[in-house]
Amino acid sequence: MANKTQPTQASVVDFLNNVEKEQKRKDSFEILAMMESLTGEKPVMWGESIVGFGQYRYRTKSGCEDNWFICGFSPRKANISMYLMGCDIKQSQDLLDKLGKHKTGVGCLYINKLADVDTDVLKEIIQRTILKVKK
């Protein structure tokens, strides 16, 4: 079964400019620049609310294959969701311990604002994801 979230032609800048909270909007543009620099890829809207960078082919546990972005983020109402899909985020526990205030899911990192975290450590986590996917 194909993933319902696919790349679109929608404007990333327009999407981010419509983020309601000013601080979240500023943080989103900073994350945009960070991920673009680290991946060397241009941002693309995936679905209506995810900014993704790069693309790779993956296989699910059930054997299905699909394309997904290497890393991405979405400024959600509750927090900024960062999608680091190349690995189980817990594999970066050594860095997470130094990151600052955050929560995690299997391939997701959730932060309220960039001021809550060490951005150098965040860059290392993103870089680790990119390297794992590009192996």
N, C-alpha and C positions, 0 to 999 in steps of 0.2 A: 504494500500500500504506500503510495507516494505521500510525502510530507505536504501538508496543506500550506505551510509557510514557505513562500517562494520569493525570489528576487523580483522587485518591481522597478518601474521607471520613475517612481515618486522622488521628489527632491528631499534629500537628507537635511539640507539647510532650512528649507521651509518647515519640515517636521520639527526640527530642534527649536526654531524661532517661535513655534507655537507652544512650547513647554510653558505652562502657566507660571510656575514659581521661578523667580529671577535667579536664585542661587543654583537651583537644579539645572536651569538653562545654561548658565555659565559653566558649571561643572561638566555638563554634557558636551559643550564645545571643546573643553579641555581634554576630555576622554576621547573625543573624535580625533583631535590632533595627535594624541598619544598613540592610539591604535593605528592610525594611518601611518605614522612614522615607524612604528615597530613592525608592522606587516609589510609596508611598502605597497599597500593596496589602496585603491580608492573606496570610499564608503558607498554602500548600496542599501537601500531600504529593502528589508525582507518583511513581507506582509505590510501591515499598517503601522507597526510600532517598534520594529527592531532595526537597528543600524548594524550591518554586518560587513566584515572585511574578508576578502579572499573567498575561496571556495575549495572544498575537498569532497571526495567521495567516501562515504562510510557505509559499513554493513551493520545492521542491527543484530541483536542476539537471535532473532527469528530468521535471519538470513536475507532480509530485504536490503536493497541498496538504494541510496539516495544521495543528493548533494546537500551540503550545508555550509555555512560560513565558518571560517577558522576561529574567529572571535568576534564579539559584538556586544552591544549594550542596548538598553531601553530605559529611558527615564520614566519609570512607572510612578503612579500616585504615591505609593508608600515608600519607595526607595529607587535607587538606580540599580537595575539588574544587569550584571555583566555576565555574558555567556562565553565561557572558556571551554569550548566543546571538545578539545583534543584529548582531554584527560579527566580523570576523577579529581576534582579540586582538592580532595583530601590528600592527594599525592604531593601537594605543595604545603603540607602542614608546617614544615620548617619556616616557610615564608609567611604563612597565615599567622603564626605566633608573633611575628614582628609587624604585621600590617596595621593594626589598630582596630577600631570598632567596625565590625562586619558580621554577617551571617553567611552561611553557605548552603548550597544544595549539591547534587551530584556533579553537575558541570557549571554551576552558577555561583556567583559571588554577589552579595547584596550589600550595598553601602548606602548610608543616608546622604552623605556629602563628602567631597574629596578632603575637606579639612579634617575629617575623622580618621583618615588613613595616611600612611607614609607612601607618597606617590612613587618614590624610588622602589619600594618593595612591590607596589602594585605593578609597576613596569616589569619587574623581574617575573612576577606571576604570569603576566600576559606573554612575555617572551618565552617562558617555559612551555606554555600552551602551543605557541606558534612552532617552536622547534619540534615538539612531539608530533604535531600534525604533519609537518613537512619532512619527517623521516622517511 
